[in-house]
Amino acid sequence: MFSLLKPDFAITSVVELTLEILKELQITTLLLDVDCTLKRYNKLVPLPEVNNWLKQMREAGINLYLVSNGGGVRIRQFSENVQIPFAAPAMKPLPFAINRVIRLMNYDKKTTAMVGDQLFTDILAGKLARIMTILVKPQGENEEPWFARMKRPLEKFIIKR
């Protein structure tokens, strides 16, 4: 059970995910959660360093796709701001949106990773889809709605174990 919640890789911020690390991990495609992964919950744009990172990834030929449980209109606005296609609401931890994106875009599961800040949605969905998972420390988690914040203590407990 806990193996489904254990990320393959963990970082503090997406900007720590360098091209060298991706090459070492043999990752060419990143499926990215949005809220608290690429941006603070209440913002429509990423932090400048995340925006620069996204640009660097695109320029290096890394495939990027947003996979979010957030509302379609809000995620659509973010998608337009960063010019990355999206699937929302993704209904993670169910792996259907991840599998649909991989099929639609003809991505290779062996070189695809799900990147997100939550064990019970992002990491579990990636594991169920049988792709690599990368956990990032949540950005601005205190701004999340109550239903997202209530999972955080249990996630922190599991991460410590």
C-alpha positions in Angstrom: 0.0 0.0 0.0 2.6 2.5 1.0 4.6 1.8 -2.2 1.8 3.5 -4.1 2.5 6.6 -2.1 6.2 6.6 -2.3 7.6 9.0 -5.0 10.5 7.8 -7.1 12.2 11.2 -6.6 11.7 14.2 -4.3 12.7 17.8 -4.6 12.0 21.1 -2.9 10.9 23.0 -6.1 10.4 22.1 -9.8 13.3 24.4 -10.6 15.6 21.8 -9.0 14.6 19.4 -11.7 17.5 20.2 -14.0 18.1 19.0 -17.6 21.0 16.9 -16.2 18.7 15.2 -13.7 16.1 14.5 -16.4 18.7 13.1 -18.7 20.0 10.9 -15.9 16.5 9.7 -15.2 15.8 9.3 -18.9 12.8 11.6 -18.7 11.6 13.4 -21.9 8.0 14.2 -20.8 6.8 15.9 -17.6 3.1 15.8 -16.6 2.8 18.7 -14.2 0.4 19.4 -11.5 -0.5 23.1 -11.2 -1.6 24.3 -7.8 1.2 24.4 -5.2 3.5 22.8 -7.7 4.0 25.4 -10.4 2.3 28.3 -8.6 0.8 29.4 -5.4 -2.9 28.4 -5.1 -4.4 31.9 -5.4 -2.2 33.1 -8.4 -2.8 32.7 -12.1 0.9 32.9 -13.0 4.0 31.0 -11.8 6.8 32.6 -9.9 9.4 34.1 -12.2 11.9 31.4 -11.5 9.3 28.7 -12.4 8.4 30.6 -15.6 12.1 30.6 -16.6 12.3 26.9 -15.8 9.3 26.1 -18.0 10.9 28.1 -20.8 14.2 26.3 -20.4 12.4 22.9 -20.4 10.5 23.8 -23.6 13.6 25.1 -25.3 15.4 21.8 -24.5 12.7 19.8 -26.1 11.1 18.4 -22.9 7.4 17.7 -23.5 5.2 19.5 -20.9 1.6 18.9 -20.2 -0.5 20.2 -17.2 -2.6 17.6 -15.4 -4.7 19.2 -12.7 -7.6 18.5 -10.5 -8.4 22.3 -10.6 -11.4 23.8 -12.3 -11.2 23.9 -16.0 -11.6 27.7 -16.4 -8.9 28.6 -13.8 -6.5 26.0 -15.2 -7.3 27.1 -18.8 -6.2 30.6 -17.8 -3.0 29.3 -16.3 -2.4 27.1 -19.4 -2.8 30.1 -21.6 -0.4 32.2 -19.5 2.4 29.5 -19.6 1.5 28.2 -23.1 1.3 24.5 -22.1 -1.7 22.2 -22.9 -3.8 20.9 -20.1 -6.1 18.2 -18.9 -8.5 19.4 -16.1 -10.2 18.4 -14.0 -8.1 15.3 -14.0 -9.8 13.5 -11.1 -6.5 12.3 -9.7 -5.7 9.9 -8.1 -7.6 8.1 -10.8 -5.0 7.6 -13.6 -7.4 8.1 -16.5 -6.4 11.6 -17.4 -2.7 10.7 -17.3 -3.3 7.7 -19.5 -5.4 9.7 -21.9 -2.7 12.4 -22.3 0.0 9.8 -22.8 -2.1 8.1 -25.5 -3.3 11.4 -27.1 0.2 12.8 -27.3 1.9 9.5 -28.1 4.2 9.8 -25.1 6.3 6.9 -23.9 5.4 5.8 -20.4 9.0 4.8 -19.8 10.2 8.4 -20.3 7.3 10.2 -18.7 7.1 11.5 -15.1 4.2 12.9 -13.1 5.4 15.9 -11.0 3.2 17.2 -8.1 3.0 18.2 -4.5 0.5 15.7 -3.1 0.9 12.1 -2.3 -2.8 11.2 -2.4 -3.4 12.7 -5.8 -0.3 13.3 -7.9 2.0 10.5 -6.7 -0.8 7.9 -6.4 -2.1 8.8 -9.9 1.3 8.5 -11.4 1.9 5.2 -9.7 -1.4 3.8 -10.8 -0.6 5.0 -14.4 2.8 3.1 -14.0 5.0 6.1 -14.7 7.8 7.8 -12.7 6.7 10.1 -9.9 8.4 13.2 -8.6 7.2 14.9 -5.4 7.8 18.6 -4.9 7.4 20.5 -1.6 4.1 22.4 -1.8 4.3 26.1 -2.6 1.8 28.3 -0.7 -0.1 25.4 0.8 -1.6 27.7 3.5 -3.6 29.3 0.7 -5.3 26.0 -0.4 -8.9 25.3 0.3 -9.7 23.4 3.5 -10.2 20.0 1.7 -6.7 20.1 0.3 -5.1 21.3 3.6 -6.7 18.6 5.7 -4.6 15.9 3.9 -1.3 17.7 4.6 -0.7 16.4 8.1 -1.2 12.8 7.1 1.0 13.3 4.0 3.8 14.8 6.2 3.5 11.8 8.6 3.8 9.3 5.7 6.8 11.2 4.2 8.6 11.0 7.5 8.0 7.3 7.7 
